[in-house]
Amino acid sequence: MRPRPEIVTERLVLRLPEPADVNAVVRYFVDNRAHLAASRARMPESFYTPAFWVAQVPAARAEYEGDVSLRLFAFEREASGRVAGNLNFTNFVRGAAQYCTVGYGLDRAREGRGYMTEALRGGLDFVFRELNMHRVMANYVPHNRRSAAVLRRLGFTVEGYARDYLLLDGKWEDHILTSLVNPEWRDTSVR
């Protein structure tokens, strides 16, 4: 069993959700439903209920232990239990590839204050150092200047443009494709 990740930054604690976090997670998604809609697939009504998230807690743990994903929530250190955002490192590919994709969301009241840069920096450090990923990919819609700025600040490189890449809030959206490579990746394969 892998140790549960707990990434502590200046203002945040990034970790997998626990059963005690369900109400805070639901509150985050309900409070930010309209704010996050344009950056995600349409979610069923059940997504905004405690019952859905009670089931997601062990699912997130199982995916992490199975080396499939790392679904983190960013909890504010000063406001005990309040969710400031979420980071999902998903689609883990090992073997010759050693990469994953990251997607993220931030509470609308925390935009423009460096929270997402701080959270991603902490999450990327963990994924590179502890999970030994070689590459993390992040994609954003061209009009999302905030996301572009965060990724640029963290050193992501633009690699391309994908037409009609993802169905977000019921509309096919183009995306800018970016990636960040781990300069300290270690070859742990058997020779």
N, C-alpha and C positions, 0 to 999 in steps of 0.2 A: 504494500500500500504506500503510495507516494505521500509525503508530508503535504498538508494543506498549505498552499501559498498564502503568505500574508506580506504584502509589499507596503512598506510604510514610506510615505513621502512627507514633504514639509506640512501639507494640509490634509492629506488623504491617507486612508488605509484601503488598499485594493485586495479583494479576496473573493473566493467563491461564496455564494449565498448560503446561509444557514437557515434552519426552520424559523428561528426567532426573527429573521430579517424579512419574512414574507410580507408583512403589512407595510414596511418601509419601501420595499420594491414595488408593490402595487401602487402605493401613493406616488412614487416617482413616475411610473408609467401613466397613471391617470392624470396627474398634474401636467405632464408634458405630452399628452396624447396629440394635440394639434401641432405642437412644436416639432415633434419627432416624425410626424406622419410623412412628410415629403422625403425623408431619408430611409424609409423602410417599406417592406411589403405591407399590405393591409393585414391587420391582425384581426382574428376573430374576437368577438365580444368576450369570450372566455379568457383571453390573454390578460384582461384587466381585472381578474378575480383572484382572490387568495387560493382557491382550489387549483387553479392552473399553476401558480407558483409553488404551492406545496409539492406538486409533482415535479417541478423543474429543479428543485433543490437537489434531490438525489440523482436526477438525470445529469445535471452539470457535473456533479462529483464523479459519476460513472464515466462520462466523456473524458474528463481530465485523467482519471486513472487509466483509461483505455488508450491514452495518447491520441485522442481525436480532436479535442478542443480545450480551451481554457476560457471560461466565461466568468469574467470578473465584474464586480460592482465596486464603484469608488465611493466609500463612505467618508464623510467629513469627520476629521478627528475632533474638532471643536464642538460639533453638533452631533452628539452620540446617536448613532443609528440612522442619520439622515443620508440618503443616497444622492450624491452629486452627479453621478453618471455611470455609464457602463462601457466595458470594453470586451469584445468577443474576438478572441483569436481562434479561428475555426479552420476547417479543411486541412488538418495536418497531413502532410505528405512526407514520408520518410524515404528510406532507400537512397537512390542517387539524387533526389530532389532536395529534401530537408527544408521545406518551406510551409508557410501558412498564410492566411489572410486575416487582416484585422478590420473590424468594424466598430464603431463607437457612437455614443450619444451623450449629451450633456444637458443637465437641467437648464432650462432657459434663463433662470435667474443668475446663473453662474457664468454665462457667456462673456467673453471679453476680459476675463480676469486670470487667464493662464491655467485654469483647472485642467483642461484637456491636454495641454502640452505636458503638464506635470504628471497626469495619470498615464498618458502614453509613454512618456520617458520611463516611468517606473515599470510599466508592463513590458515594454520592449527589452529593458535590461533583464528582467526575469526570463523572458522567452529566449533571449540570446544566451545568457549565462547558464541558467538552470536547465532549460529544455534543449539547449544547443541547436536551435533553429539556425539555418544559414541565411534565410531570406524571409522577410515579411512583406506582403503586398497589401496596399491600401488603395482604394479607388474612391473617387468623389465626383459628384455632378459638377460640370463646369461653372455653374453660377454660385457654388458654395465656396465663397472666398475665404471664409473662416477656416474651413477644413483644409483648403489648399495652403493657407498660411501656417497652420499647425504642422502639417506634413513637411513643408519646406523647412520650417524651423528645426525639425528633428532630423533633417538630412535625407529625406526620401527623394528619390530621383524620378522624374517623369519619364515613363517608358512608352506611352502611347495614348491613343484615343479609341474608345470602343463605342460604336453606334448602338443605340437601343440595348444597352448592356444589362440593365436590371429593371424589373417592373416594380416601381416605387409608388405607393399610394395609388395604384391603378393605372399608372402611366409609364410607358417605356422611356427610360432616361439614358442619355449618353453619359459616359464616364471618362475621366482622366485616370489612367492607370499609372500607379507609382510603386516603388519598392525601396526597401532598405536592406542592405546586406550586412551581415555580422562579420566585422573585421577580426573577431577573435574566435571564429568557429573552429572546433576541434574535431578532427577525424577520429571517431571512436569505433570505426569498423574493424572487424577481425581481419588480420592479414595472414 
